[in-house]
Amino acid sequence: VGGEAMMWDWLPYGVFAVTLFFFISGYIIAYPFISNRPPKLTHFYKRRLLRLEPPYFVVMIGCFIVLSQYAPLKAPNFDYTDAPLWRSLLASLTYTHGMTFGEHPKLNPPAWTLEREVQFYMLAPFLIGAYVKIKNRVARLWFGAAVLLAMLVLGEVLHHELVYQHPLRHTILECSYGFILGVLVCDY
């Protein structure tokens, strides 16, 4: 706990790094759509599946094996959920740990960001595809700005009004503004 408190003292705004990561992701994913070269849906998903899943599965299974043999003592993120390791592994491998248990993944707590990223990947081709159907760029940017503001407010409401364990707190709804801002900057 002392090391975690020290980290927060050194990096009190580290959460902005996550928003920056989401922003970059939104920008990169939006680029082909906005430049009128949208990828085929099968190619889009196949590329993400082949890039993300193999290393993610290796890491999560590796964490499972190590933590099955050497459970950490007094590690705050490890004891947040009472879920057995095998259930935590299954939820992590399906990117549903936060929604299922209301906590960061037990095996690899920073993987919560990847859960949100995968939610964005699932929706991005449809949302960005609908966004670029607005042909007038100025109108599209104003619409995007309104959506950004709405999602920023929704994220704050979810963050402050729902208990941390609520499933909606562990969805893209709470942090979508980073992705949306990336799309808007790409379009601009």
C-alpha positions in Angstrom: 0.0 0.0 0.0 2.9 2.4 0.7 4.3 2.0 -2.8 0.9 2.6 -4.3 0.4 5.8 -2.2 3.9 6.9 -3.3 3.0 6.4 -6.9 -0.1 8.5 -6.6 2.0 11.2 -4.9 4.5 11.2 -7.8 1.8 10.8 -10.6 -1.4 12.4 -9.2 -2.7 12.9 -12.7 -1.7 9.6 -14.2 -5.3 8.9 -15.2 -4.7 11.5 -18.0 -2.3 9.1 -19.6 -5.2 6.7 -20.0 -7.3 9.4 -21.6 -4.3 10.2 -23.9 -4.1 6.5 -24.8 -7.8 6.5 -25.7 -7.4 9.8 -27.6 -4.6 8.3 -29.7 -6.7 5.2 -30.3 -9.7 7.2 -31.5 -7.5 9.2 -33.8 -5.8 6.2 -35.4 -9.0 4.2 -35.8 -10.9 7.2 -37.3 -8.2 8.1 -39.8 -9.1 5.6 -42.6 -12.8 6.4 -42.2 -12.3 10.1 -42.3 -9.9 9.9 -45.3 -12.6 8.0 -47.2 -10.7 4.7 -47.1 -12.7 2.7 -44.5 -11.4 -0.8 -44.1 -13.6 -3.8 -44.7 -15.3 -4.8 -41.5 -13.8 -8.3 -41.6 -10.3 -6.8 -42.1 -10.8 -4.3 -39.3 -11.7 -7.0 -36.8 -9.3 -9.6 -38.0 -6.4 -7.1 -37.7 -7.3 -6.3 -34.1 -7.9 -9.9 -33.2 -4.5 -11.0 -34.5 -2.6 -8.1 -33.0 -4.2 -8.1 -29.5 -5.3 -11.6 -28.6 -2.1 -13.7 -28.8 0.0 -11.5 -26.5 -3.0 -10.7 -24.2 -3.8 -14.3 -23.8 -0.2 -15.2 -23.1 0.1 -12.5 -20.5 -3.1 -13.3 -18.7 -2.5 -17.1 -18.7 1.1 -16.4 -17.5 -0.3 -14.2 -14.7 -2.8 -16.9 -13.8 0.0 -19.6 -13.6 2.3 -17.4 -11.5 -0.5 -16.1 -9.2 -1.8 -19.6 -8.7 1.5 -20.6 -7.3 2.6 -17.3 -5.5 -0.4 -15.3 -4.4 0.7 -11.8 -3.3 0.3 -10.8 0.3 -1.4 -7.5 1.0 -1.7 -6.5 -2.6 -4.7 -4.1 -2.7 -5.8 -4.9 -6.3 -5.5 -8.6 -5.7 -7.9 -8.7 -2.8 -10.6 -6.4 -4.2 -12.7 -9.2 -5.5 -13.3 -12.6 -3.9 -13.5 -14.3 -7.3 -11.3 -17.3 -7.6 -8.4 -16.9 -10.0 -9.9 -19.1 -12.7 -13.1 -17.0 -12.8 -11.0 -13.9 -12.9 -9.1 -15.4 -15.8 -12.2 -16.2 -17.8 -13.7 -12.8 -17.2 -10.4 -11.2 -18.3 -10.1 -13.3 -21.4 -13.6 -12.1 -22.4 -12.8 -8.5 -21.5 -15.7 -8.5 -19.0 -13.9 -8.5 -15.7 -14.9 -5.0 -14.7 -18.6 -5.5 -15.7 -18.7 -8.9 -14.0 -16.9 -8.2 -10.8 -17.0 -4.5 -10.5 -13.2 -4.3 -10.1 -10.0 -4.1 -12.1 -8.8 -7.5 -13.4 -7.4 -9.5 -10.5 -4.6 -11.1 -12.6 -3.4 -7.9 -14.2 -5.1 -4.7 -12.9 -4.0 -2.3 -15.6 -5.8 -4.5 -18.2 -9.0 -2.6 -17.3 -7.9 -0.1 -20.0 -7.8 -2.8 -22.6 -11.4 -3.8 -21.7 -12.5 -0.3 -22.6 -10.4 -0.3 -25.7 -12.0 -3.5 -26.9 -15.4 -2.1 -26.3 -14.4 0.9 -28.5 -13.0 -1.5 -31.2 -16.4 -3.3 -31.3 -18.3 -0.1 -31.9 -15.9 2.1 -33.8 -16.6 1.0 -37.4 -20.3 1.6 -36.9 -20.1 4.9 -34.9 -17.4 6.5 -37.1 -19.1 5.2 -40.2 -22.3 6.9 -39.1 -20.4 10.0 -38.2 -18.7 10.4 -41.6 -22.1 10.1 -43.3 -22.6 13.7 -42.3 -21.1 15.1 -45.4 -20.8 18.8 -44.3 -17.6 18.8 -42.3 -18.5 21.8 -40.2 -21.8 20.3 -39.3 -20.1 17.0 -38.6 -17.6 18.7 -36.2 -20.3 20.6 -34.4 -22.3 17.3 -34.0 -19.1 15.6 -32.8 -18.5 18.4 -30.3 -22.0 18.0 -29.0 -21.6 14.3 -28.6 -18.2 14.8 -26.9 -19.8 17.2 -24.4 -22.7 14.8 -23.8 -20.4 11.9 -23.2 -18.1 13.9 -21.0 -21.1 14.8 -18.8 -22.4 11.2 -18.9 -19.0 10.0 -17.9 -18.8 12.4 -14.9 -22.4 11.5 -13.8 -21.6 7.7 -14.0 -18.3 8.4 -12.1 -19.9 10.4 -9.3 -23.3 8.9 -9.0 -22.7 5.2 -9.3 -20.8 3.1 -6.8 -17.5 1.8 -8.2 -18.7 -1.7 -8.5 -21.7 -0.8 -10.8 -21.3 -2.5 -14.2 -21.8 0.8 -16.1 -18.7 2.3 -14.4 -16.7 -0.4 -16.2 -17.9 0.4 -19.7 -16.8 2.8 -22.4 -19.6 5.1 -21.3 -17.5 6.4 -18.5 -14.5 7.2 -20.6 -15.6 7.6 -24.2 -14.8 11.3 -24.4 -11.1 10.4 -25.0 -11.9 8.3 -28.0 -14.4 10.9 -29.3 -11.9 13.7 -28.9 -9.4 11.7 -31.0 -12.0 11.2 -33.8 -12.8 15.0 -33.7 -9.1 16.0 -33.9 -8.5 13.6 -36.7 -11.5 15.1 -38.6 -10.4 18.6 -37.9 
